[in-house]
Amino acid sequence: MNALIPQTSRARHAAASLLLSVLGLLMLIAAAGYGMSQISHLRTQIQEQEEDLSVLGIEADALLREVEAIRDGSIQDLIEGEFIQAKAIAVPTDQTTVAGGETLPLFNFIVWLNMPYARKADIQEVRYEFPDPSFLDKEQISSEASNGFAVGYVGWGLLNSVPITIVSNDASAENGTIDFPMSTRTQIIVDSEN
């Protein structure tokens, strides 16, 4: 009977070794499968990142072209590229006036240019025309770059159009012109107390 014990023990040992080998192989296959899925996932992420980088490269190129246009363009080029825009606000006062037999509220109107800071030094002055018979001062001129070459008036109404001439410091450069549709592009500040 002693002879059978070692045989059984060896068989058990062989079976256990085989079982461990099969389990080890299954674990290796599972690890390889997991690794492959992770590699696939990482490849997808890399591809997405490369696509994002490509989009960023295109956007960076566009921004560089804008910077070059702002830096190198004429004043009129900046106007046409909408890098220089006229802006206006109307702030109510607590005063009124009579016009055409009607009592109308008065506003402080301010008109200015929104433009790249780097190009303000290229501007000598900005001329605003207010071609309405009710205006005593039909042309206002500003050379104050720090406030966007702003001008203003107190009145009861907006003009349909305010011609603006931007005069360059460079006498050989072309001046820029804007036909500002003041009546449709003015932000009217609402009096919150009423």
C-alpha positions as CSV (number, residue, x, y, z in Angstrom):
1,M,0.0,0.0,0.0
2,N,2.9,2.2,0.5
3,A,3.7,2.1,-3.2
4,L,0.4,3.5,-4.1
5,I,0.8,6.6,-1.9
6,P,3.7,8.1,-3.9
7,Q,1.8,7.4,-7.1
8,T,-1.3,9.3,-5.9
9,S,0.8,12.1,-4.5
10,R,2.7,12.4,-7.8
11,A,-0.6,12.4,-9.7
12,R,-2.0,15.1,-7.5
13,H,1.1,17.1,-7.8
14,A,1.0,16.8,-11.6
15,A,-2.7,17.7,-11.6
16,A,-2.0,20.7,-9.4
17,S,0.9,21.7,-11.6
18,L,-1.2,21.4,-14.7
19,L,-4.0,23.4,-13.1
20,L,-1.5,26.1,-12.0
21,S,-0.1,26.2,-15.5
22,V,-3.5,26.5,-17.1
23,L,-4.4,29.3,-14.6
24,G,-1.1,31.0,-15.3
25,L,-1.7,30.8,-19.0
26,L,-5.3,32.1,-18.6
27,M,-3.9,35.0,-16.5
28,L,-1.3,35.8,-19.1
29,I,-4.0,35.7,-21.8
30,A,-6.3,38.0,-19.7
31,A,-3.4,40.4,-19.0
32,A,-2.4,40.5,-22.7
33,G,-6.1,41.1,-23.6
34,Y,-6.3,43.9,-21.0
35,G,-3.0,45.3,-22.2
36,M,-4.2,45.3,-25.8
37,S,-7.5,47.0,-24.9
38,Q,-5.5,49.6,-22.9
39,I,-3.2,50.1,-25.9
40,S,-6.2,50.5,-28.2
41,H,-7.8,53.0,-25.8
42,L,-4.5,54.9,-25.6
43,R,-4.2,54.9,-29.4
44,T,-7.7,56.4,-29.6
45,Q,-6.8,59.1,-27.1
46,I,-3.6,59.9,-29.0
47,Q,-5.5,60.2,-32.2
48,E,-8.0,62.5,-30.5
49,Q,-5.2,64.6,-29.1
50,E,-3.5,64.8,-32.5
51,E,-6.8,65.9,-34.0
52,D,-7.1,68.6,-31.3
53,L,-3.6,69.7,-32.0
54,S,-4.4,70.0,-35.6
55,V,-7.4,72.2,-34.9
56,L,-5.3,74.3,-32.5
57,G,-2.6,74.6,-35.2
58,I,-5.2,75.9,-37.6
59,E,-6.6,78.3,-35.0
60,A,-3.1,79.5,-34.2
61,D,-2.4,80.1,-37.9
62,A,-5.6,82.2,-38.1
63,L,-4.6,84.2,-35.0
64,L,-1.2,84.8,-36.4
65,R,-2.8,86.1,-39.6
66,E,-5.0,88.4,-37.5
67,V,-1.9,89.7,-35.6
68,E,-0.1,90.3,-38.9
69,A,-3.2,92.1,-40.2
70,I,-3.4,94.3,-37.1
71,R,0.3,95.0,-37.1
72,D,0.8,95.6,-40.8
73,G,-2.6,96.6,-42.2
74,S,-3.6,100.1,-43.1
75,I,-6.2,101.9,-41.1
76,Q,-8.8,101.2,-43.7
77,D,-7.8,97.5,-43.7
78,L,-8.4,97.4,-40.0
79,I,-11.8,99.0,-40.4
80,E,-12.8,96.5,-43.1
81,G,-11.5,93.6,-41.0
82,E,-13.6,95.0,-38.1
83,F,-10.5,95.4,-35.9
84,I,-11.6,99.1,-35.6
85,Q,-15.3,99.7,-34.8
86,A,-17.2,102.7,-33.8
87,K,-19.3,102.4,-30.6
88,A,-21.8,104.7,-28.8
89,I,-23.8,104.8,-25.7
90,A,-26.6,107.1,-24.5
91,V,-26.9,107.8,-20.8
92,P,-30.1,109.5,-19.7
93,T,-29.9,112.8,-17.8
94,D,-32.5,114.2,-15.5
95,Q,-33.1,117.1,-18.0
96,T,-35.6,117.7,-20.8
97,T,-35.9,119.9,-23.8
98,V,-38.7,121.0,-26.1
99,A,-38.3,120.1,-29.7
100,G,-41.2,120.5,-32.2
101,G,-43.6,121.3,-29.4
102,E,-42.8,118.1,-27.6
103,T,-40.9,117.7,-24.3
104,L,-38.1,115.2,-24.8
105,P,-35.6,113.7,-22.4
106,L,-31.9,114.6,-22.8
107,F,-29.1,112.1,-23.0
108,N,-25.4,112.2,-22.8
109,F,-24.2,110.6,-26.0
110,I,-20.6,109.3,-26.2
111,V,-19.1,108.0,-29.5
112,W,-15.6,106.3,-29.6
113,L,-13.5,103.8,-31.4
114,N,-12.9,100.3,-30.2
115,M,-9.5,99.3,-31.7
116,P,-6.3,97.4,-30.9
117,Y,-4.2,99.2,-28.3
118,A,-1.1,98.6,-30.3
119,R,-2.4,100.7,-33.2
120,K,-3.7,103.7,-31.2
121,A,-0.3,105.3,-31.4
122,D,-0.6,105.4,-35.2
123,I,-3.6,107.7,-35.0
124,Q,-3.2,111.5,-35.0
125,E,-6.8,112.3,-34.5
126,V,-10.4,111.2,-35.2
127,R,-13.0,113.5,-36.7
128,Y,-16.7,112.9,-36.1
129,E,-19.2,114.7,-38.2
130,F,-22.7,115.4,-36.9
131,P,-24.4,116.6,-40.1
132,D,-27.7,117.7,-38.6
133,P,-29.0,121.3,-38.6
134,S,-29.7,121.1,-34.9
135,F,-26.0,120.6,-34.1
136,L,-24.1,123.8,-33.5
137,D,-20.8,121.9,-33.4
138,K,-21.1,119.8,-36.6
139,E,-17.5,118.4,-36.3
140,Q,-15.8,117.1,-33.1
141,I,-12.2,116.1,-33.1
142,S,-10.4,113.9,-30.6
143,S,-6.7,113.1,-30.3
144,E,-7.1,111.3,-26.9
145,A,-6.1,107.7,-27.6
146,S,-6.6,106.6,-23.9
147,N,-10.4,106.9,-24.1
148,G,-10.7,105.5,-27.6
149,F,-10.8,109.0,-29.2
150,A,-14.1,109.6,-27.6
151,V,-16.4,112.6,-28.2
152,G,-19.8,113.4,-26.9
153,Y,-22.8,115.7,-26.9
154,V,-26.0,116.2,-24.9
155,G,-29.1,115.9,-27.0
156,W,-32.5,114.2,-27.4
157,G,-31.8,112.0,-30.5
158,L,-29.5,109.9,-32.5
159,L,-28.3,110.5,-36.0
160,N,-28.8,107.9,-38.7
161,S,-25.2,108.2,-39.8
162,V,-22.1,109.7,-38.3
163,P,-19.2,109.9,-40.8
164,I,-15.9,109.3,-39.0
165,T,-12.4,110.0,-40.4
166,I,-9.4,108.5,-38.8
167,V,-6.3,110.5,-39.5
168,S,-3.0,108.7,-39.4
169,N,0.2,110.0,-37.9
170,D,1.9,109.0,-41.1
171,A,1.2,111.7,-43.7
172,S,1.8,109.3,-46.6
173,A,-0.7,106.8,-45.2
174,E,-4.3,106.8,-46.3
175,N,-6.9,108.0,-43.7
176,G,-9.6,105.6,-42.7
177,T,-13.3,106.3,-42.9
178,I,-16.3,104.8,-41.1
179,D,-20.0,105.5,-41.9
180,F,-21.3,104.8,-38.4
181,P,-25.0,103.9,-38.3
182,M,-25.5,105.6,-34.9
183,S,-29.3,105.2,-34.8
184,T,-29.1,101.4,-34.9
185,R,-25.8,100.8,-33.1
186,T,-26.0,102.8,-29.9
187,Q,-26.4,101.2,-26.6
188,I,-29.0,103.1,-24.6
189,I,-28.5,102.9,-20.8
190,V,-31.8,102.4,-19.1
191,D,-32.3,104.5,-16.0
192,S,-32.8,102.0,-13.2
193,E,-34.5,104.5,-10.9
194,N,-37.6,104.8,-13.1
